[in-house]
């Protein structure tokens, strides 16, 4: 079977060109099963487990006899196995302890993040076009593997105890995530042609609940725009890399990731839409290599999170090295958005770090609202407050973007807004619990070892909403650090001259979601493109703010109070009520 298995941290990554997972024997005879068993037994020895009392003392003998015992008990009951295999007497003597040993082994396996990558290979019969029949491919691999692992577990229990299980839990016992990938000749410039050896993901199967354990719980530093190409002449080992081609707004970004980051990178499927075949026939707008060799960053020292504007090939290129310190989803999301924003600035659009919602109140009033602010300013929390208060005021709420968008100024001087992501990457603590429970079957949950800044990635909108281009009624700065005086949650600016200093200063109370703490300031609340291309952005900002006031857009600030102790929930809710009241008095769209 053309299959490789590798372990990284808590991840098991299985890459295979075989669609034949159809028997218990194939699973029990596989190198993967023996490796998992060996690792499990080592853990028992390290912990001086009580299970060692029924196992041989020598590690090799432990492994051989335990494997033999499992293979025999998978097909026959305990008494039958004991009669024909007296060497297993010690293992089979204590039925209760053996049953618990099997349960512990099963839970040990399921405690891993398990990823199955189905690779297309024309040399393998019937395997050259697996991406054209994804349902059958997933059914023949991940679904079949799930069934067989559950069968082995249940048969072992029955043959040890002599009893049928009373409760059957149909958990994804094999793998929780599957992907179909194939080598594709992408329309890359000649300079990047070596990347065409890397398999490209075409379909993803998510089998919830999906829990990813990142090696870090926050992102630190900024992304530096460098003067030379970090990928110049570099190739990637196709046996250890995959490509996730993503739609970031209207742009196409190829995310190349090392298998060390498999869990984080495949989670991108809940945040960005996967490119279709038509998208892949066009040249990409950006390339991002996540897990690049450290040597390519030597010339950029001390910076290791860099991107480059390849003007010759009309391509933005990002790179971040391989290492535990970069094992946080924010390094994927924010680099891809930095590449997007830099391209937008070059094309004359103004990137917005914020959230946009289309609101319809029960009275029929409609408004398209943008909230601007850096991490922890209260964007997602305000949207959550809108949702929480929906029973009182709201008929409909549609999200255009949750974290990053851009404004386009048309020839008619009208401004339209576009999004980037179809999902949201949000802190669990900032979501109303009922919403989380209602979305459990769609969430990808990220729980770092420190249990701080746990997050979920959840689909929230459609690519059509993101790419449509919506007019703007309210453009508000999310002020999370001031207490409203006299209930003045919303303040309208009188002119671009009044508004721009507030937006430009980008002041907020950091919540510990990045390396920042306390009261901080970020240029236009957006360190993802505007900071690196400040001169170009400065010219755009003046043009866009003047156009907003010329066209009658309500430009102001919304005091969310999210950064103030004790106001994390009430603050955004009071601000949302004030906004609802303002919209109800305003114009109807």
Order of alpha helices (4+ residues) and beta strands (2+ residues): beta-beta-alpha-alpha-alpha-alpha-alpha-alpha-beta-alpha-alpha-beta-beta-beta-beta-beta-beta-alpha-beta-alpha-beta-beta-beta-alpha-beta-beta-alpha-alpha-beta-beta-beta-beta-alpha-beta-beta-alpha-beta-beta-beta-alpha-beta-beta-alpha-beta-alpha
